[in-house]
Amino acid sequence: MNISDELLDALDAMNFEECTPIQEQAIPKILDGYDLMGIAQTGTGKTAAYLLPVLDELSHGHYPKDSVNCIIMSPTRELAQQIDQQVEGFAYYLNGVSSVAVYGGNDGIRFEQERKGLELGADIIIATPGRLISHLNGGHIDLKKVSFFILDEADRMLDMGFYDDIMKIASYLSDDRQTIMFSATMPPNIQKLAQNILHNPVEVKIAVSKPAEKIQQTAYVCHDGMKERIVEKVLSDESLDRVIMFASSKMKVKELSLTLKRKGFNVGAMHSDLEQREREDMMLAFKNRHIRILIATDIVSRGIDIDDIQMVINFDVPRDPEDYVHRIGRTARANREGQAVTLVTPRDWQHLLKIERLIEKEIPKPDLPEGCGEKPEITVKSSSSRRRTPGRHGGKGRYQSKRKNGKNKGKPHHN
């Protein structure tokens, strides 16, 4: 790569040896000044794909010293913090390149610290949309001289309702800026955003990678009332000391956390109702093994940087198949082995089939753990009246649940 010796020294110190595909394709295009639309999932090295060329450009000193030169938008505080840490690592040997992370949910002291940093004109601002809007409304930041506008995980930002905020921020920027946008998916709303803020972009697309081969994937077909009992059985394995469980809503996260605590499990909950300090403390406790099981919404499915998570449990089947890949990608990292357990109700069946089509693999569906009841049989009504069971699929149809051998079969057993 045609980047400065100081950046190469930092990469060497961080044990980076080879470019990932997204880095290999994106870095030269960004260095050449093109707007870029990158389609790549978390874990492919996209943060370095945009940070390295931007840091290289800023290190040459051709940009105003007292102005903000780069804005990086992040959907969550956690990702903003991680990007800031990456900037510090890559820029370790660079002189005069400064950065400030700006995110909501913390106290007034933090807001004042951010304001001072912004008014002094840090080179790189890493921000969540809402917090940056607050500083813009307060007149704490001037974006007229920004040369680089970067949107990381743009699809997640739009899912969280930030489209108008992003467009408002873009309206403060110069038209001759370079805009770089990364997204794991390319739904219509992302295409609309790209058309509005990118100028003749090049597109770099890295296919969604399949889950690591060392992830042992399992799907338990069950009814809703069986789920908590199955989770208790799975978590009773005392060798598991690092588990993430994903649920579909913050209310479900709170309920599961209370239930499992009453059962004696060492659990923590991560959701959007927590204050920033509470979330940081929770993540630190999980990293330090003071918490064995972290129950979370998708707020931590992307960007979490812990290499030795042993198991991921999907209490609810994700509606987007790519979210399944992101979630279970938290385990079996750094060439380790890992497990992924998904609880599938009859109404989730079509979503499971979409996941299997994406990963091009059938997920094993064993009998339920002992004492959890009998798994419901899934039948498919198709035009030819053929029936397919959980292990065999391949056509369109209407999915139904049918209890085996009487109405009491398949219900969970309660102690």
Secondary structure per residue as TSV (DSSP state, phi and psi in degrees):
chain	resnum	aa	ss	phi	psi
A	1	M	-	360.0	139.3
A	2	N	-	-85.5	68.4
A	3	I	-	-125.9	166.6
A	4	S	-	-65.4	155.8
A	5	D	H	-61.3	-34.5
A	6	E	H	-65.0	-39.9
A	7	L	H	-67.5	-39.8
A	8	L	H	-64.5	-36.8
A	9	D	H	-63.2	-41.4
A	10	A	H	-64.9	-41.5
A	11	L	H	-62.2	-40.3
A	12	D	H	-63.8	-42.7
A	13	A	H	-65.2	-28.0
A	14	M	T	-92.9	7.2
A	15	N	T	65.0	29.9
A	16	F	-	-84.2	125.8
A	17	E	-	-118.1	-38.8
A	18	E	S	-129.2	148.3
A	19	C	-	-72.4	144.6
A	20	T	-	-79.0	164.9
A	21	P	H	-55.9	-40.7
A	22	I	H	-67.4	-36.0
A	23	Q	H	-67.7	-43.2
A	24	E	H	-61.4	-36.9
A	25	Q	H	-87.7	-34.3
A	26	A	H	-84.6	-40.4
A	27	I	H	-58.6	-47.6
A	28	P	H	-61.8	-38.0
A	29	K	H	-66.8	-40.0
A	30	I	H	-67.4	-42.2
A	31	L	H	-61.3	-30.5
A	32	D	T	-80.6	-1.5
A	33	G	T	92.1	7.6
A	34	Y	-	-76.7	145.1
A	35	D	-	-66.1	148.0
A	36	L	E	-139.1	136.1
A	37	M	E	-111.9	109.8
A	38	G	E	-106.6	127.7
A	39	I	E	-109.5	106.5
A	40	A	-	-158.9	140.3
A	41	Q	-	-81.6	166.5
A	42	T	T	-60.7	141.9
A	43	G	T	96.7	-0.6
A	44	T	S	-94.7	-3.6
A	45	G	S	91.3	24.1
A	46	K	H	-70.0	-28.4
A	47	T	H	-59.7	-47.2
A	48	A	H	-66.1	-28.7
A	49	A	H	-62.8	-31.0
A	50	Y	H	-102.5	-28.6
A	51	L	H	-69.4	-43.1
A	52	L	H	-61.4	-49.7
A	53	P	H	-66.9	-35.1
A	54	V	H	-68.1	-44.3
A	55	L	H	-61.9	-38.3
A	56	D	H	-62.2	-44.1
A	57	E	H	-63.2	-46.4
A	58	L	H	-65.2	-31.0
A	59	S	H	-68.4	-18.7
A	60	H	T	-76.9	-11.2
A	61	G	T	78.4	18.4
A	62	H	-	-90.5	11.6
A	63	Y	S	-119.6	153.2
A	64	P	-	-57.0	136.0
A	65	K	T	-77.0	-27.8
A	66	D	T	-105.6	21.3
A	67	S	S	-129.0	159.6
A	68	V	-	-76.9	124.5
A	69	N	-	-106.3	-19.5
A	70	C	E	-145.0	131.5
A	71	I	E	-114.4	125.5
A	72	I	E	-114.7	118.8
A	73	M	E	-93.8	136.1
A	74	S	-	-130.6	142.6
A	75	P	S	-71.6	-28.0
A	76	T	S	-133.9	159.6
A	77	R	H	-61.4	-42.3
A	78	E	H	-60.3	-44.3
A	79	L	H	-68.3	-37.8
A	80	A	H	-59.4	-42.0
A	81	Q	H	-64.8	-40.6
A	82	Q	H	-67.6	-39.8
A	83	I	H	-62.6	-42.1
A	84	D	H	-60.0	-40.8
A	85	Q	H	-64.6	-38.5
A	86	Q	H	-64.9	-40.7
A	87	V	H	-58.6	-46.1
A	88	E	H	-59.3	-40.8
A	89	G	H	-67.6	-50.2
A	90	F	H	-66.9	-33.6
A	91	A	T	-92.4	13.4
A	92	Y	T	-56.4	-39.6
A	93	Y	T	-98.1	4.4
A	94	L	-	-89.6	142.3
A	95	N	S	-97.7	129.5
A	96	G	S	83.2	8.1
A	97	V	-	-99.0	116.4
A	98	S	-	-114.6	156.4
A	99	S	E	-142.7	152.9
A	100	V	E	-137.1	132.1
A	101	A	E	-95.6	132.1
A	102	V	E	-127.8	113.3
A	103	Y	-	-150.2	154.8
A	104	G	S	-84.7	-177.6
A	105	G	S	84.0	15.4
A	106	N	S	-128.3	-176.2
A	107	D	-	-80.4	174.7
A	108	G	H	-63.9	-29.8
A	109	I	H	-62.1	-44.5
A	110	R	H	-61.9	-41.8
A	111	F	H	-60.5	-41.2
A	112	E	H	-66.4	-38.3
A	113	Q	H	-62.8	-42.1
A	114	E	H	-62.5	-44.4
A	115	R	H	-58.1	-44.9
A	116	K	H	-63.4	-42.7
A	117	G	H	-62.2	-41.0
A	118	L	H	-67.6	-41.6
A	119	E	H	-69.1	-26.7
A	120	L	H	-76.5	-18.7
A	121	G	T	86.4	59.9
A	122	A	-	-62.4	145.8
A	123	D	S	-60.3	-45.9
A	124	I	E	-122.2	127.2
A	125	I	E	-112.0	121.7
A	126	I	E	-104.6	119.4
A	127	A	E	-142.3	148.8
A	128	T	-	-83.7	149.3
A	129	P	H	-58.5	-47.0
A	130	G	H	-60.9	-42.0
A	131	R	H	-67.8	-40.3
A	132	L	H	-65.1	-38.6
A	133	I	H	-59.4	-40.9
A	134	S	H	-59.8	-43.2
A	135	H	H	-70.5	-35.2
A	136	L	H	-64.1	-44.2
A	137	N	H	-63.7	-30.0
A	138	G	T	-84.5	-2.0
A	139	G	T	71.3	26.2
A	140	H	-	-89.1	-6.7
A	141	I	-	-146.0	140.3
A	142	D	-	-113.8	120.3
A	143	L	-	-103.3	8.6
A	144	K	T	-64.0	-28.6
A	145	K	T	-101.8	10.7
A	146	V	-	-64.3	128.3
A	147	S	-	-100.3	-24.1
A	148	F	E	-128.8	124.6
A	149	F	E	-120.1	116.3
A	150	I	E	-122.6	131.0
A	151	L	E	-114.7	115.3
A	152	D	S	-101.7	136.4
A	153	E	S	52.5	54.4
A	154	A	H	-60.3	-36.5
A	155	D	H	-62.5	-38.8
A	156	R	H	-67.6	-37.8
A	157	M	H	-62.9	-40.4
A	158	L	H	-70.9	-36.6
A	159	D	H	-58.5	-32.0
A	160	M	T	-88.6	5.2
A	161	G	T	85.2	26.4
A	162	F	-	-98.0	12.6
A	163	Y	H	-57.5	-51.2
A	164	D	H	-63.5	-38.2
A	165	D	H	-62.1	-42.6
A	166	I	H	-63.6	-43.2
A	167	M	H	-65.4	-36.3
A	168	K	H	-65.5	-44.5
A	169	I	H	-61.4	-43.2
A	170	A	H	-61.3	-30.8
A	171	S	H	-66.8	-20.3
A	172	Y	T	-83.7	-9.7
A	173	L	S	-93.8	157.1
A	174	S	-	-69.3	147.0
A	175	D	T	-69.8	-19.9
A	176	D	T	-95.8	18.5
A	177	R	-	-70.0	163.9
A	178	Q	E	-101.8	126.3
A	179	T	E	-112.9	131.1
A	180	I	E	-126.1	127.5
A	181	M	E	-131.0	129.0
A	182	F	E	-119.5	138.7
A	183	S	E	-147.4	146.9
A	184	A	S	-79.6	-24.7
A	185	T	-	-133.5	169.4
A	186	M	-	-131.3	60.9
A	187	P	-	-72.4	171.7
A	188	P	H	-56.3	-36.6
A	189	N	H	-68.0	-30.0
A	190	I	H	-71.1	-39.8
A	191	Q	H	-61.2	-40.2
A	192	K	H	-63.8	-44.5
A	193	L	H	-62.0	-43.8
A	194	A	H	-60.2	-42.2
A	195	Q	H	-63.1	-32.1
A	196	N	H	-82.0	-29.4
A	197	I	H	-117.5	-13.3
A	198	L	-	-100.0	149.3
A	199	H	S	-120.0	112.9
A	200	N	S	43.6	57.5
A	201	P	-	-76.0	153.3
A	202	V	E	-89.5	149.4
A	203	E	E	-113.4	130.2
A	204	V	E	-120.0	118.9
A	205	K	E	-123.9	123.1
A	206	I	-	-109.9	120.9
A	207	A	-	-57.2	146.5
A	208	V	-	-60.1	120.8
A	209	S	-	-75.4	150.9
A	210	K	-	-75.0	156.1
A	211	P	-	-56.9	149.5
A	212	A	-	-55.9	142.0
A	213	E	T	-60.9	-25.6
A	214	K	T	-83.7	4.9
A	215	I	E	-87.4	120.4
A	216	Q	E	-86.3	106.2
A	217	Q	E	-94.0	137.4
A	218	T	E	-139.5	140.5
A	219	A	E	-123.0	121.0
A	220	Y	E	-96.1	114.9
A	221	V	E	-82.6	122.7
A	222	C	-	-155.9	173.3
A	223	H	-	-94.5	160.7
A	224	D	G	-51.7	-43.3
A	225	G	G	-66.7	-12.8
A	226	M	G	-89.9	-17.0
A	227	K	H	-59.1	-48.8
A	228	E	H	-63.1	-38.2
A	229	R	H	-65.1	-40.3
A	230	I	H	-62.5	-44.4
A	231	V	H	-60.2	-43.2
A	232	E	H	-58.6	-43.8
A	233	K	H	-64.2	-44.7
A	234	V	H	-63.6	-42.7
A	235	L	H	-78.7	-8.3
A	236	S	T	-71.3	-10.2
A	237	D	-	-69.8	107.1
A	238	E	T	-69.8	-12.9
A	239	S	T	-74.3	-12.9
A	240	L	-	-86.5	109.2
A	241	D	-	-119.8	9.8
A	242	R	-	-150.2	96.4
A	243	V	E	-131.5	137.1
A	244	I	E	-112.8	131.6
A	245	M	E	-119.3	127.3
A	246	F	E	-101.9	134.2
A	247	A	-	-124.6	163.3
A	248	S	S	-79.7	-18.8
A	249	S	S	-146.3	160.0
A	250	K	H	-67.0	-29.8
A	251	M	H	-64.7	-41.7
A	252	K	H	-66.6	-37.5
A	253	V	H	-59.6	-46.7
A	254	K	H	-62.9	-44.2
A	255	E	H	-62.1	-46.3
A	256	L	H	-63.9	-40.3
A	257	S	H	-60.3	-46.7
A	258	L	H	-63.8	-43.8
A	259	T	H	-61.5	-47.7
A	260	L	H	-71.2	-33.0
A	261	K	H	-62.5	-41.7
A	262	R	H	-62.3	-28.9
A	263	K	T	-83.9	-1.2
A	264	G	T	94.4	8.9
A	265	F	-	-85.4	146.7
A	266	N	-	-88.2	93.6
A	267	V	E	-125.1	157.3
A	268	G	E	-133.6	157.5
A	269	A	E	-119.6	138.9
A	270	M	E	-127.8	115.9
A	271	H	-	-156.0	173.8
A	272	S	T	-73.7	-12.3
A	273	D	T	-78.2	-13.2
A	274	L	S	-76.0	145.5
A	275	E	-	-69.1	159.5
A	276	Q	H	-55.6	-45.7
A	277	R	H	-63.2	-37.6
A	278	E	H	-64.2	-40.8
A	279	R	H	-67.1	-41.7
A	280	E	H	-63.1	-43.2
A	281	D	H	-63.6	-39.9
A	282	M	H	-63.9	-44.4
A	283	M	H	-66.4	-38.3
A	284	L	H	-64.9	-41.8
A	285	A	H	-63.1	-37.6
A	286	F	H	-68.9	-43.3
A	287	K	H	-62.4	-36.1
A	288	N	T	-88.3	8.2
A	289	R	T	65.9	20.3
A	290	H	S	-77.7	-21.0
A	291	I	-	-118.6	130.3
A	292	R	S	-87.2	-37.9
A	293	I	E	-125.8	124.9
A	294	L	E	-107.8	119.9
A	295	I	E	-101.5	129.5
A	296	A	E	-148.9	157.7
A	297	T	-	-84.0	-177.7
A	298	D	G	-67.2	1.5
A	299	I	G	-58.0	-26.0
A	300	V	G	-112.5	9.6
A	301	S	T	-72.1	-23.9
A	302	R	S	-117.1	138.5
A	303	G	S	91.4	-12.5
A	304	I	-	-67.9	134.1
A	305	D	-	-117.4	67.4
A	306	I	-	-127.3	122.6
A	307	D	T	-85.5	-20.7
A	308	D	T	-114.7	38.8
A	309	I	B	-73.0	127.3
A	310	Q	-	-86.6	-31.1
A	311	M	E	-147.9	142.1
A	312	V	E	-116.6	129.8
A	313	I	E	-113.7	124.5
A	314	N	E	-94.8	95.9
A	315	F	S	-63.2	-33.8
A	316	D	S	-122.4	142.1
A	317	V	-	-70.9	125.1
A	318	P	-	-64.1	142.1
A	319	R	S	-75.6	-28.9
A	320	D	S	-97.3	119.0
A	321	P	H	-55.0	-33.4
A	322	E	H	-69.1	-27.4
A	323	D	H	-64.1	-32.4
A	324	Y	H	-61.7	-44.5
A	325	V	H	-63.0	-43.1
A	326	H	H	-62.2	-44.8
A	327	R	H	-62.7	-54.7
A	328	I	H	-73.2	-14.4
A	329	G	T	-68.3	-5.2
A	330	R	T	-73.4	-17.3
A	331	T	B	-110.4	168.9
A	332	A	S	57.8	38.8
A	333	R	-	-91.0	162.7
A	334	A	T	53.1	40.3
A	335	N	T	66.4	19.3
A	336	R	-	-86.3	171.0
A	337	E	-	-94.5	156.5
A	338	G	E	-158.4	169.3
A	339	Q	E	-125.5	145.9
A	340	A	E	-131.4	120.3
A	341	V	E	-116.8	128.0
A	342	T	E	-122.9	131.8
A	343	L	E	-97.1	121.5
A	344	V	E	-121.3	116.5
A	345	T	-	-89.7	163.1
A	346	P	G	-53.7	-35.2
A	347	R	G	-74.3	-13.2
A	348	D	G	-87.9	-3.0
A	349	W	H	-58.3	-44.5
A	350	Q	H	-62.8	-36.6
A	351	H	H	-66.1	-36.4
A	352	L	H	-65.2	-40.4
A	353	L	H	-62.6	-37.8
A	354	K	H	-63.7	-39.3
A	355	I	H	-62.8	-45.2
A	356	E	H	-64.3	-36.1
A	357	R	H	-66.4	-40.0
A	358	L	H	-64.4	-46.0
A	359	I	H	-86.1	-3.5
A	360	E	T	54.7	44.9
A	361	K	S	-156.8	138.8
A	362	E	-	-85.0	128.3
A	363	I	-	-84.7	126.9
A	364	P	-	-57.4	142.3
A	365	K	-	-127.7	79.0
A	366	P	-	-73.6	172.5
A	367	D	-	-63.0	157.2
A	368	L	-	-68.6	154.6
A	369	P	-	-56.3	153.6
A	370	E	T	-56.8	133.9
A	371	G	T	88.1	3.1
A	372	C	S	-105.1	3.1
A	373	G	-	96.7	-170.2
A	374	E	-	-111.7	134.9
A	375	K	-	-68.5	141.8
A	376	P	-	-69.0	147.2
A	377	E	E	-84.6	136.1
A	378	I	E	-101.6	126.2
A	379	T	E	-118.1	151.1
A	380	V	E	-117.6	123.0
A	381	K	E	-92.5	115.7
A	382	S	-	-123.1	178.8
A	383	S	T	-62.5	-26.6
A	384	S	T	-95.3	6.1
A	385	S	-	61.1	22.7
A	386	R	-	-76.6	152.1
A	387	R	-	-113.0	139.6
A	388	R	-	-127.5	141.3
A	389	T	-	-97.8	173.3
A	390	P	T	-52.4	-31.1
A	391	G	T	-85.0	-3.1
A	392	R	-	-138.2	120.5
A	393	H	-	-148.1	172.2
A	394	G	-	157.5	7.0
A	395	G	S	-137.6	175.6
A	396	K	-	-87.8	155.4
A	397	G	-	168.5	-177.9
A	398	R	E	-104.4	127.1
A	399	Y	E	-96.1	132.7
A	400	Q	E	-130.8	154.7
A	401	S	E	-101.8	138.1
A	402	K	E	-135.6	116.3
A	403	R	-	-70.6	145.4
A	404	K	S	-88.7	142.5
A	405	N	S	50.3	50.5
A	406	G	S	104.8	159.3
A	407	K	T	-71.7	-20.0
A	408	N	T	-88.4	-12.9
A	409	K	T	-70.7	145.7
A	410	G	T	88.8	-7.4
A	411	K	-	-82.2	149.1
A	412	P	-	-70.1	149.1
A	413	H	-	-91.7	135.6
A	414	H	-	-111.7	135.6
A	415	N	-	-78.5	360.0
